[in-house]
């Protein structure tokens, strides 16, 4: 075998090893991108659930304010100004894909509405204080 033939085989072998190395690096980059994308997607879904829970709590406060304003128990839970404050989460009103319940308490003429919105794993709570004149 001549020196040129031996040199050609070594060069082909080196190119083959280099190509395998490049393919391994490309595969690692793809794996990291896919895993990173999955984490980003989970954070995005959590953010969406948080927003849904907040809007449900806000909607619940508005419903409770309406009950207090017209002095009527419109949802039939037995308390004016409370929304589904019966301890049964299965009948909580749905606002989109979230649910809400609002409780009311009164201390020294100040009523406190506490709304809790739930959406999947997210929970948001809003408190509103009302004082009558």
C-alpha positions, 0 to 999 in steps of 0.5 A, spaced: 500 500 500 502 506 498 503 512 502 497 516 498 492 510 499 494 510 507 493 517 507 486 517 504 484 512 508 486 516 514 482 522 512 476 518 510 476 515 517 477 522 520 471 525 516 467 519 519 469 521 526 468 528 525 461 527 522 459 522 528 461 528 533 457 533 529 451 529 529 451 527 536 452 535 538 446 536 533 442 531 537 444 534 544 441 541 541 435 538 539 434 534 545 435 541 549 430 545 545 425 540 546 425 539 553 426 547 554 420 548 550 416 543 554 418 547 560 416 553 557 409 550 555 408 548 562 409 555 565 405 558 559 399 554 562 400 556 569 400 563 567 393 562 563 390 558 569 392 564 574 389 569 569 383 565 569 382 564 576 383 572 577 378 573 572 373 568 576 374 571 583 373 578 580 367 576 577 365 573 583 366 580 587 361 583 582 356 578 582 356 579 590 356 586 589 350 586 585 346 581 590 348 586 596 346 592 592 339 589 590 338 586 597 336 579 594 339 572 595 340 571 587 344 565 587 339 561 593 345 560 598 342 563 603 346 569 604 345 576 601 352 578 598 355 571 598 356 567 592 355 559 593 358 560 600 355 553 602 361 549 602 359 545 596 364 546 591 360 542 586 355 547 585 360 553 585 358 558 578 363 557 573 366 563 569 369 560 563 373 554 565 374 557 572 369 557 578 368 562 584 365 562 591 364 569 595 363 569 602 361 575 606 363 577 614 361 583 617 365 586 623 363 593 626 359 595 620 364 593 615 362 588 610 368 584 607 367 580 601 372 574 600 372 571 593 376 565 591 377 563 584 380 556 582 382 554 575 386 547 575 392 548 579 391 556 580 387 559 586 386 567 586 383 571 592 380 578 592 378 581 598 373 587 598 371 591 604 364 595 604 362 600 609 355 603 609 354 610 611 
